Amino acid sequence: MKKDSLYKIAFMCKGQVYEIYARSIDQGALFGFVAVEELVFGERTTVVVDPSEEKIKSEFEDVRRTYLPMHSIIRIDEVDKQGASKISKLEGGNVAQFPIPVYTPGDKST
C-alpha cells in the first residue's frame, strides 16, 4: 500500500450504511474481520455543519483502529479525494447482507 493512499469504506451497521475514509486497511489479525486504521474526517472550514458527518465523527472520535466484519462491508474504494463521511438509511435496492454466522468454529453437526 502506498503511504498516501486514501480509502472509502462503505459498510452496513445497525440497519444503516456507513461511509468512512481511512489511510490504512488490512486483512487484520482477527479471522473474518478487516482492520481499518487512521480514520480521516473532513476539516471544519465552513460555518455549515453536516449533522450526519458530525454523528459519525463523534461515534469514531477516540478510535485508533476498528475491525469490521467482512460480511458487513459493501465495498472498499481507493480514492484520490476525500468526500464527506456519512450515515444513510439502508433502503430496498439490491444490497443484501450474507447470512450470519459465516463460520462457526467447532460445529460438528455436519
Buried (B, 14 or more C-beta within 10 A) or exposed (E): EEEEEBBBBBBBEEEEBBBBBBBBBEEBEEEEBBBBBEBBBBEEEEEEEBEEBEEBBEBBEEEEEBEBBBBBBBEBEEEEEEEEBBBEEBEEEEEEEEEEEEEEEEEEEE
